[in-house]
Amino acid sequence: MDNETLRSIKNRRSLRSFEPEQLRDNELETIVNAGLFAPSAVNQQSWHFTVIQNKDIMKRMSEDTKEYLKKSDNPHFLEMVQRADFSIFHNAPSALLVSGDTKAVMPEADCAAAMQNILLAAESLGIGSCWVDTPVHLFNSEKAEQWKRELGIPEGYKPLHAACLGYKSSAPAPEAPIRKENAVNYIR
Ligand SMILES: Cc1cc2nc3c(=O)[nH]c(=O)nc-3n(C[C@H](O)[C@H](O)[C@H](O)COP(=O)(O)O)c2cc1C
């Protein structure tokens, strides 16, 4: 079977190259609004969204995150932070943080559901995105409180997921990764 929703699900790819042009406000609002319609445990809607379009702030977040990850013992992070031109937002013009209410029942799951709605809404409008959780590490650093204040993250909320968004560049989209086999068991 095939329809527009299934095509958006299958065609969405994590893109890491974007046009510099900023997204139109109504497109971005439509995309973020899709996050508000995600399911949530006991309907707590335990999310809060921060849309960031300020280049200076994005650059400083990237630098501070990289500085923090230099202290990590994870070889993936260490390789990444060595690259001077590497931006945690892949140089996209817009970024989005989804923060969860730490007192909610399942904020991780609620915020992940909201994030997936956002990525699919973007794809349905032909807009590129990448789920990037690297920026979330910033909120485990010694600068966490300073950044939460600057970004207006509400008291009691913690950034759990992030994404970057922008118009797709002319670079060819990556192939869909091969799907894991034997991942489904039907019991009838
Ligand atoms: C929880 C989560 C965290 C991720 N973090 C990053 C990230 O920090 N940087 C990045 O470039 N991609 C990140 N990704 C994207 C994955 O690398 C990508 O989804 C995966 O390679 C499959 O490719 P696809 O999204 O095109 O299907 C993340 C994805 C998820 C779900």
The ligand as an ORCA input file, in Angstrom:
! r2SCAN-3c Opt
* xyz 0 1
  C      18.221      9.671     18.973
  C      18.953     10.044     17.703
  C      20.098     10.818     17.785
  C      20.784     11.191     16.619
  N      21.858     12.029     16.731
  C      22.492     12.426     15.604
  C      23.544     13.379     15.692
  O      23.901     13.852     16.761
  N      24.132     13.787     14.537
  C      23.736     13.308     13.305
  O      24.302     13.732     12.287
  N      22.748     12.409     13.199
  C      22.098     11.965     14.310
  N      21.034     11.098     14.207
  C      20.605     10.609     12.873
  C      20.993      9.158     12.642
  O      22.370      9.083     12.372
  C      20.139      8.621     11.455
  O      18.785      8.643     11.819
  C      20.537      7.202     11.061
  O      21.845      7.159     10.540
  C      19.571      6.624     10.004
  O      19.507      7.453      8.853
  P      18.114      8.077      8.353
  O      17.608      9.002      9.443
  O      18.427      8.804      7.085
  O      17.154      6.949      8.152
  C      20.329     10.738     15.341
  C      19.159      9.957     15.279
  C      18.465      9.631     16.442
  C      17.170      8.847     16.346
*
